[in-house]
Amino acid sequence: MKRLAILGSTGSIGQSTLSVVAEHPQEFEVVALAAGQNVSLLAEQIEQFRPRLVSVQDEAAAARLKELVPPSLTPQILFGPEGAVAAATAPGADLVVSAMVGAVGLEPTMAAVAAGRPVALANKETLVAAGPLVMALAQKNGAALIPVDSEHSAIFQAIQGQRREDIRKLWLTASGGPFRTWEASRLAQVTATEALKHPNWSMGPKITIDSATMMNKALEVIEAGVLFGLPVDKVGVYIHPQSIVHSLVEFVDGSVLAQLGVPDMRLPIAYALSYPRRIPLNGPPLDLSQIARLTFEEPDLERFPSLRLGYDAARAGGTMPAVLNAANEVAVAAFLEGRIKFPDIPRVVEDTMTAHEPRPLESLAQVLAVDRWARNFAADLVSQKK
Ligand SMILES: NC(=O)c1ccc[n+]([C@@H]2O[C@H](COP(=O)([O-])OP(=O)(O)OC[C@H]3O[C@@H](n4cnc5c(N)ncnc54)[C@H](OP(=O)(O)O)[C@@H]3O)[C@@H](O)[C@H]2O)c1
């Protein structure tokens, strides 16, 4: 029995994680859940999985949750950042699934790592904002970081048994999002509804918009560099619209290993939960004869400048990736609320980055301060554009 603490249990990754758990009740037990505002779904999850501790975003949500949970179940109900940290360090958890969205996942993930807990990491913003700090803390405390992002899981799977120094380059695949073939002029008119329709994956709203701008791939390039200890110039991107090859590793002898599968997040989640074993999963097998064609092309950095910004932020290093991430969170929220246009998202990010002088990463407190500065700066830019 592996005991799990799941942060972001009501989100897309959280729900997929719990569906893997439900398929394998003899393998996994849930000891803690943390969510934001969706207390009705959390109450259902409490009833089904019986965690001992749960946490929600704020006191009001905790009060609403208490009304919904039958007294017979009585989990400890906490709230706010302290509650999320308590869930991340819940006594008895063998693995923490970090699947909140955005930099809000940073503190609880760091707390889990500081407590020496292995982390199945979906929350890529954590590694973008504070990657070197997280990796150093993980090493110091012997906490394994197992990627959940499908691309990083693919690389993680492909390098099992390989020597790090034999890797020449990592290749992340990207679907290209819903606007892959659109002219730049048309991109100016994109609506939130159009941007929320991802061709291959069903995901939360923030990452879906990030996929449409290709900021998601920018975040993943930074995440890959941090996780696998390589400069971003050794992390390339292929546009692969079928989303079947989840990423590739090129070795020094020219050999390339790829991992393939149907685009279903339960696969990388199940691997992260059961690593180093594999567990069976229900679902349609990959039928390559049905797919017939797998295509790969270079990304267009002119139409999708967010990807270029990701490389720029990683090369600048230090606090710059945290600025990129925070400004992007503000810009995506503003776009979803109809306050800025689609092409304004990378503009807000770039202008915030231009105003920032990166400093070497020192502490979580510094990252949180930089994150706050970037959010305020980006929010001002958004109001000007409005
Ligand atoms: N979805 C995917 O297929 C996918 C793939 C790869 C990587 N990821 C990464 O995984 C992470 C989660 O993505 P997602 O698509 O699952 O997002 P999502 O569906 O929007 O879910 C986000 C989760 O975070 C919770 N949350 C948000 N703000 C919170 C706060 N202030 N305090 C506590 N909890 C909070 C939400 O709670 P409520 O809903 O209850 O408010 C929800 O449980 C992201 O970092 C994303 O980049 C996702």
The ligand as an SDF file (V2000), in Angstrom:
LIG
                    3D

 48 52  0  0  0  0  0  0  0  0999 V2000
   -4.1320   18.9310  -16.8410 N   0  0  0  0  0  0  0  0  0  0  0  0
   -3.1310   18.3180  -17.4270 C   0  0  0  0  0  0  0  0  0  0  0  0
   -3.3360   17.4550  -18.2750 O   0  0  0  0  0  0  0  0  0  0  0  0
   -1.7150   18.6480  -17.0380 C   0  0  0  0  0  0  0  0  0  0  0  0
   -0.6610   18.0210  -17.7220 C   0  0  0  0  0  0  0  0  0  0  0  0
    0.6360   18.2820  -17.3270 C   0  0  0  0  0  0  0  0  0  0  0  0
    0.9040   19.1660  -16.2900 C   0  0  0  0  0  0  0  0  0  0  0  0
   -0.1490   19.7790  -15.6560 N   0  0  0  0  0  0  0  0  0  0  0  0
    0.1510   20.7180  -14.5770 C   0  0  0  0  0  0  0  0  0  0  0  0
   -0.5300   20.2780  -13.4100 O   0  0  0  0  0  0  0  0  0  0  0  0
   -0.9740   21.3970  -12.6440 C   0  0  0  0  0  0  0  0  0  0  0  0
   -2.4740   21.2850  -12.4570 C   0  0  0  0  0  0  0  0  0  0  0  0
   -3.1060   21.4210  -13.7140 O   0  0  0  0  0  0  0  0  0  0  0  0
   -4.6510   21.0910  -13.9150 P   0  0  0  0  0  0  0  0  0  0  0  0
   -4.8830   21.1250  -15.3700 O   0  0  0  0  0  0  0  0  0  0  0  0
   -5.0040   19.8720  -13.1530 O   0  0  0  0  0  0  0  0  0  0  0  0
   -5.3080   22.4020  -13.2460 O   0  0  0  0  0  0  0  0  0  0  0  0
   -6.8050   22.5960  -12.7740 P   0  0  0  0  0  0  0  0  0  0  0  0
   -7.6930   21.6070  -13.3980 O   0  0  0  0  0  0  0  0  0  0  0  0
   -7.1220   24.0450  -12.9510 O   0  0  0  0  0  0  0  0  0  0  0  0
   -6.7310   22.2520  -11.2040 O   0  0  0  0  0  0  0  0  0  0  0  0
   -6.0100   23.0650  -10.3230 C   0  0  0  0  0  0  0  0  0  0  0  0
   -6.1190   22.5470   -8.9040 C   0  0  0  0  0  0  0  0  0  0  0  0
   -5.4590   23.4840   -8.0370 O   0  0  0  0  0  0  0  0  0  0  0  0
   -6.3860   23.8950   -7.0260 C   0  0  0  0  0  0  0  0  0  0  0  0
   -6.0870   25.2620   -6.6240 N   0  0  0  0  0  0  0  0  0  0  0  0
   -6.0740   26.3630   -7.4040 C   0  0  0  0  0  0  0  0  0  0  0  0
   -5.7640   27.4510   -6.6570 N   0  0  0  0  0  0  0  0  0  0  0  0
   -5.5860   27.0060   -5.3920 C   0  0  0  0  0  0  0  0  0  0  0  0
   -5.2500   27.6480   -4.1630 C   0  0  0  0  0  0  0  0  0  0  0  0
   -5.0520   28.9850   -4.0880 N   0  0  0  0  0  0  0  0  0  0  0  0
   -5.1380   26.8860   -3.0530 N   0  0  0  0  0  0  0  0  0  0  0  0
   -5.3530   25.5600   -3.1090 C   0  0  0  0  0  0  0  0  0  0  0  0
   -5.6680   24.8960   -4.2400 N   0  0  0  0  0  0  0  0  0  0  0  0
   -5.7770   25.6140   -5.3650 C   0  0  0  0  0  0  0  0  0  0  0  0
   -7.7530   23.7700   -7.6780 C   0  0  0  0  0  0  0  0  0  0  0  0
   -8.7610   23.7390   -6.6850 O   0  0  0  0  0  0  0  0  0  0  0  0
  -10.3310   24.0930   -6.9800 P   0  0  0  0  0  0  0  0  0  0  0  0
  -10.6310   23.6190   -8.3630 O   0  0  0  0  0  0  0  0  0  0  0  0
  -11.0070   23.3100   -5.8970 O   0  0  0  0  0  0  0  0  0  0  0  0
  -10.4700   25.5690   -6.8110 O   0  0  0  0  0  0  0  0  0  0  0  0
   -7.5640   22.4470   -8.4090 C   0  0  0  0  0  0  0  0  0  0  0  0
   -7.6630   21.3750   -7.5080 O   0  0  0  0  0  0  0  0  0  0  0  0
   -0.5350   22.6420  -13.4160 C   0  0  0  0  0  0  0  0  0  0  0  0
    0.7040   23.0710  -12.9170 O   0  0  0  0  0  0  0  0  0  0  0  0
   -0.3600   22.1400  -14.8420 C   0  0  0  0  0  0  0  0  0  0  0  0
    0.5940   22.8750  -15.5720 O   0  0  0  0  0  0  0  0  0  0  0  0
   -1.4370   19.5380  -16.0130 C   0  0  0  0  0  0  0  0  0  0  0  0
  1  2  1  0
  2  3  2  0
  2  4  1  0
  4  5  1  0
  4 48  2  0
  5  6  2  0
  6  7  1  0
  7  8  2  0
  8  9  1  0
  8 48  1  0
  9 10  1  0
  9 46  1  0
 10 11  1  0
 11 12  1  0
 11 44  1  0
 12 13  1  0
 13 14  1  0
 14 15  2  0
 14 16  1  0
 14 17  1  0
 17 18  1  0
 18 19  2  0
 18 20  1  0
 18 21  1  0
 21 22  1  0
 22 23  1  0
 23 24  1  0
 23 42  1  0
 24 25  1  0
 25 26  1  0
 25 36  1  0
 26 27  1  0
 26 35  1  0
 27 28  2  0
 28 29  1  0
 29 30  1  0
 29 35  2  0
 30 31  1  0
 30 32  2  0
 32 33  1  0
 33 34  2  0
 34 35  1  0
 36 37  1  0
 36 42  1  0
 37 38  1  0
 38 39  2  0
 38 40  1  0
 38 41  1  0
 42 43  1  0
 44 45  1  0
 44 46  1  0
 46 47  1  0
M  CHG  2   8   1  16  -1
M  END
$$$$
